[in-house]
Amino acid sequence: MRKSLFPALRRFKAYLNTASLGLMPSRALLEATKLLNDVIEFRGEVNSVDYMDGVVLKPLLDEAARLMRVNPENVGLSIQTTEGLRRILLALEPKKGQNIVSLDTEFPTVPALLRSYARRFNLELRVVRNRNGVHTLDDIEKAIDDSTFAVVLSSVNWVTGERLNLRELSRVAHEHGAWLIVDAVQHLGAMRLFPEKEGVDALSAGGEKWLLSPDTGAGLIYVSDELLEGAKPITGLLNNEPPTGEWSNWWGLPEKNPWGELEPARGVKKLDFGGGPPYLMASAFLASLKLINEIGIEEIERHNLRLAGRIRDEVLSAGLDVFAEGSPIVTIKTGLSYEEEERLHKKLAAEGISVSHRGVLSHYGIRVSPHLYNTLEDVEAFLEALFGAMGE
């Protein structure tokens, strides 16, 4: 599916490692170069936020909103996943003695954020333990009560590929008056994720994986109207409404009082950076989101799950095991020791097969993650190399 748009594929026999790093389409170079040319040549009003927002940021947020089926005012640009989650959390004011619920197998970003957040606001941190690497809704539900401030977790697990039922989680969280805040970095762009439909109050997803914008720092956040209504972020300047309709008309006014009160911006923009956005990052990201929407997230999901299903079926038929199903991440339990499995991983890499070796809390495996640029031939090349190396 559109392999010619991804020059990096030429470096591999099979690149099946998007859960680590997605590949950037060549179109991103065109978008970024166009913006740089405008800046270098000083075309238009490239020194004006009013101009640059319309040229780069608005089209980006429109594409992001189209991907998630939400209003563009509920979507914002972030710096990968961590900054987005931090911005969302710090815009909220939990009460002393409340608790936050999360999972024990989370990517270390979430524990790092929640530990410091819980200390700052004197919150109890409830971490739900896994069962054989995965989590049940019943176990998560038992940790949630009327003192729960937020449930913060990944919708797709980075090691196991477990996909959580967000609609059921939101139902449980909301019954107790808690927010559902999601790390969607292993979900958004790979499969459908419509946060309003699922009842997600806020999410953050870095662009470096399934959203096809690696090494730019790009990411997205979504925040619901309900959460925005009570959010109290620390504002800068540009996440306020322009006092005269446009910022460019305001700078020269002699009667301006720098300490005067300004009106907070509408939508997610009130949680925004507060200064000029990183437009170059946004321009490259725009190209990737356009491509995803051009293909269609429904088609991408069908494609990804079809390839993942083929991998899962073949390894199960060979007597191996996997952790979970329901996402494009297939983590294979080979039955080997970690050290033997690491040697296997290195053999695959030497043959030009890019996959990952991942583990958490004594669970580990060979992680395979096909995306829209992969084909059945890539999957067959991986399986042949895997079974061949294990048979040696």
N, C-alpha and C positions, 0 to 999 in steps of 0.2 A: 504494500500500500504506500505509494509515493516514495519508494526507496531512492529515487534519483535526487530528491530534495535533501538528502542527508549524506554529504560527502564522507563523513566519518565512518560510514559502514564499510568503506573500502579497506579499512585497517583491520577488519575482523573477518574470520570465517563465519561467525555468528555472534552478533551482539544481543545478548538477552539479559541486560543488566540495568534496565531503566529504574528499578527501585533504588539503585545507587546513584545513577546520573543519567538523565535523559540526553538525547542527542539534539543538537540545535539545527533547525532547517536553514538552508542557504538563504532563504528569504529574509532572515533576520539581518544579514549583512547589508542587504539593500535598504531596509528600513533605517538601520543605524547610520549607514553612510549618507543617506538623504538628509537626516537630521544634522549630522556633522557638517555636511556641505553648507547647509543653511546657516549654521552658526559661524563657520569659518568665513563665509562670504557675507555674513551679517544680512541675510535676506529676511524680509519681513521685520517683525519686531521681536527678534530672538532674545532680546533683553527684557521682555515683558512676560510676566506670569500669565496675564490675560490672554496673550497670543499663544504661548506655548501650551497652556492647558488645553486650548481648543485643538491645536495641531496634533498633540501626542496623548495627553492624559485622558481627555474625554473619549476618543476612539478606543483606547485601551479598556477603560471601565465599561464602555458599551459592549465590547466583546466579552469581557468577564461576566457581565450581567446576563448576556445571551447564553453563555455556557451554563450558568447556574439558574437561569430562568427567574431572575429577580430584577428589581428596580436598580438602575445604575447608582442611585443615591445610597444604596445599601452596600456598595462595593468600594473597596479602597486598595491602593497600591501599598505593598509592604516590602520590607527587606527580608526575604525568605520567610521561614515559619516562625522562628523565635521572636523576632521583633514584633510580628503581628500579634502573636499570643500575648506578649508582654504589654503591648499597647492596649489590647482589649481588657486584660485583667486590671491594669492600673487605672482604667477609666471607671472602675467599679469600686464601691465602698462596702465591703462586707462588715458585719457586726462581730464584735469580740465574742468568742465562744462558738461561732458557727464552724462548719466543717466543709472540707473539699474532698471529693471522691475521685480517685483515679485507679489505674491498673499497675500491677507490679512489673509487667514486661514492656512498659513504655520506652520509646526512644529517650535517651538521657536528657534531651532538651526539656521534656515535660517535668520529670522529677526536679531538675535544677531550678526551673521557674517556680514550681509549686512549693518546694521547700522554703525558698526565700520569701515567697508571697505569704505563706502560712506564718512564718516568723514575724513578718512585718505587721500583720493584722491579728496576730494571736489566734490563729485558726487551728483546729484539729485536722490533721491530714490522714485520711482513711485510704489505704492502699489495698485493693482487692487482689487476692492471690489467684494465680492461674491453676488450672487443673490440666496436667499434661501439656502445658504450653498455651492453652486457650482459656477463655472465660465464659461463664454462663450468665445469662441475663438474671437468673435467680440470685446468684452470688453478688452481682452488682447491685441489684435491687435491695438486698439485705443491708447494704452499707449506706443506703440513702434514707434519710428521715427528715422531719420537719425543720431540723437545724442545718440541713445541707444548703450551703450557699451556691455551690456549682459542682457539676460533674464535668471533669476535664480529661479527655482521653482521645486516642487516635481511632478514627473510623475504620482504618485498615492497619493491622499490626505490621511493623517493619521487619520482624524476623519470621513470623509464622504465616503471614498473609491472612490472618483471621479478619473477617469483615463483620463488624457489629451491626446490629439492627437499630439504626438511629431512631426510627419512628417509635419503637418500643421504649428505648432509653429516654427519649424526650417525654413520652407519656408519663413514665415513672418520675422523672426529674420534676416535671411541671406539676404533678399531683402534690409534690412536697414544696412547691414554690422555689425550686432550684433552677439555675441556668444550666443549659447544655452547651458546652464550649468544646469545639472539635479541632484536633490537629488532623488536617485533611491532606497532608503532603503525599501520602501513599494512595490517595483516592481520586482527588480532583484532576481531571484530564485523562484518567484511565477508564473511568466508569461514570455513569450518571450520578450526580450529587446535586440535588435540588433542595437547598436548605429549608426553604419555606415549607415545602411539601413534607420534609422529614421532621420538621419541628426543631431544627437546630437554631439556637439563639445567636451563635457566633462561630466562625471558623477562620483558620489561618492555614495557608498552603504555600510553601515555597515553590518557585517556578523551576527549580533545578532538576526535577524528576519528570513526572508524567506531563507537566505543562511545557516541557521542551525549551526551557530557557536557562541552561546551566551556566555557571560562572559569571552571571551578571548581577547576582544578588536579588533578583526579582521575586516577588511573591504577591499573593492576594489575601485580603480579608473580606469577610462578609459579616455584617452585624444587623440583627433584626431591628425593626422599629421599636419593639418593646424594650430591648436592651438599651437602644440609643436614647430612649426617653429618660431613663434614669442615669445614664452615663455622665460622669463629671471628670472629663479629661483635663489635664493641664494644657492650656492652649498656648500656642506661639502667637503668630500674627496672621499667617495666611490660612489658618483654619478658623478664621472669623469671616463674616460677610464683608465684602468691600464696602466701606462707608458711603462711597459715591457711585456704587454700581460697578465700577471697575477700579482696580488698584492704581492703574496708570494715571487716572484723573485725580487721585487723592494725594500723591506724593508732594506736589508743589503747593498745596493749599497753605497759606500763611497762618490761618487760624487753627490749624491742626494741633490738638493736644495729645502728645504721645501717651499720656496716662489716662486718657478718656476711655470710657467703657465702649466695647465693641460687641456686636451681636454675633453669637456663635454660628458657625456655618451649619447648613442643613445636612442631614444624613451622616454618612460615615466620615465625610470631610471634616466634621468637628473633632474626630479622633486623629486627624491627619498629622503629617510631620510638623506643621506649623511654619515651615520655611519652604523654599522652592523645592519641588519634587525632583527626583533623579530622572530627568527626561531621557537621557541616553539609554539608561536601563529600560525605561518604559518603551522606547521605540523598538528595541530588539524583542522585547516580550510581546509587543503588539503583533509582530509577524507570526509568532508561534501560536498565539490565541486565535488569530485569523485562520490559520491552517486547521487547527482543531475544529473550529466551528464550520469551516468549509466542508470538511469530511463528515462532521456530525458526531456528537458524543455517543449517540445510540449505536451507530455503526462501529465506532471505535471500541465500545464496550463489547459488542458481539464478537468482533475480531479478536480482541485480547482474551476474552474468556474461552473462545474456541481454541486458541493456541494453548492456553494454560490447561484446558481440559484434556487436550491431547497429551501433554507432558504428564499430567496427573495419571491418566489412564495407563500409559505405558509403564511408568515406574511402579504403579501398583501391580500391574500384571507381572512385572519382573520380581515381585516379592519384596519390594521396598515399601516405604511408607511416607506419608506427608502429614503436615500438621493440620491443615484446614483447606476448605474450598470456598469459592464465592468471590475471589478476587483474582487479578492477573499474577499475583505473587504465589509461586509454588515452591515451598521449601521442603526439600527431599531429605528424609532420614535414611541414610544409607546403611545404618547398623555398624559402621566403622567407628573407631575411636576418633576423637577430635583431631589428633595428630595425623592419623591415616587419612582422614577426610581432607585435611589441609593439603596433604601431598596430592590428593586427587584433584583438588581445586587448582593447584599449580600446574598439574599435567594438562588440564583443560585449557588454562590460560596459554600454555606453551603451544597448543594446537590452534590458537586463535579463537577460542570459545570464551566469551566474556560473560561470566556469572559471578555470584558472590558467595562467600562463606560467612555465615552470620550465626550468632548465638546470644542467648540471654538466660540467666538463672538456670544453667546446666542444660538448657535445650539448645540444639544447634543443628545445622544442616546446610546443604547446597541450595542456595536461593536463586531461582530462575524467574525472570520477570519480562515477558514479551510485551511489546507495544506496537503502535500502528505501523512502524516501519519494518516489522518482522514478518516472515512468511513461514509456511509449513516446512519449507526446505531448511530454514534456520533451526527449527525445532528438531527435525530429523538429524541434522548435523550434530546438534548437541547430544541427542539420545545415543547416537552411534558412538560418539566420543566418550560419553559417560559409561555406557555398558562395556565398551572396549577397554577403558582404563580400569574398571573394576574387575574385569576378567583376567587381567595380567597377573 
